[in-house]
Amino acid sequence: MDNLKTLIRLYRHYAKMDLLWFLRDTRYFFIQLISDVVSGGCTIAGVCLLSFHFESFSGMTQSEILFMMGYSLFIDGIFMVFFIGNNTGMISRIIGRGQLDHIMIQPVPLWAELLAQGFSPVSGSPMLLFGIALTYYGAKKAAIPINLFMILLFLFFSICSIAIVMSFIYLLSCLAFFAPAAAEEIAGVGRDLFSTLKTYPLGNMRGIQKHLFLSVIPVGLCAWYPSMLLIKAGKYGAGAVLVTDALYLPAAAAIFSVITIFTFKKGMKHYEKSGCPRYSGFGHR
């Protein structure tokens, strides 16, 4: 209970900081908003244009692809709202630059600070709102019912997807414990991997490539796979979705999370012994 209260206080603190930043420089906020809209539009444009020219592109109709694009942008929106601030979503920068010490000296648990300090409900909200709007539009076009069950299932799958994204990014970022200079920006590589690939449907893909994108490199689990489950459950009922298929996504999220936590703890032990060599007698780097 004490940890929960601490986490809530941290969220309030970082929300106020984000709001003050917004009120201090409104012009910059609107520039960022326009940039997010352009970025989101460019992300989905390629797949949408292909779907318009090829009927039933990768086993999905145009309306279903729009729904999948909305889900993808919703995941990006969650990332922007909860992890974009203070490089929390780019943890390799914090580790590689020796800034992890700044978090460790705070009078709160490390996990709580990492979970809360990226919270940006004002500056990070445009992408989330864009994703909600496109998801709603895609669901209407694809004749997917919008009811309490579907909303809860959508949110549950979204939590699993963002857990996979963050676990993968943090897992890659653990390399920065052992090679700070070389791996400082590796978190960006992990994020770009999901940004560029997760929007493509895998329905017609066969062989090892499809299994690869649904396991080791889990880009398919962050848009295509959960979208297909939601479409099938919405159109044909929850009974049309196999239990094994429905449990695969949360199981993958749990496995990636456990592996990442274990690896991160190993990296922390190395960091406790070695510290960060990026600091020198005359300052940082």
Secondary structure, 3 states (H helix, E strand, C coil): CHHHHHHHHHHHHHHHHHHHHHHHCHHHHHHHHHHHHHHHHHHHHHHHHHHHHCCCHHHCCHHHHHHHHHHHHHHHHHHHHHCCHHHHHHHHHHHHCCCHHHHHCCCCCHHHHHHHCCCCCCCCHHHHHHHHHHHHHHHHHCCCCCCHHHHHHHHHHHHHHHHHHHHHHHHHHCHHHHCCCCCCCHHHHHHHHHHHHCCCCCCCCCCHHHHHHCCCCHHHHHCHHHHHHHHHHHHHCHHHCCHHHHHHHHHHHHHHHHHHHHHHHHHHHHHHHHCCCCEECCEEC
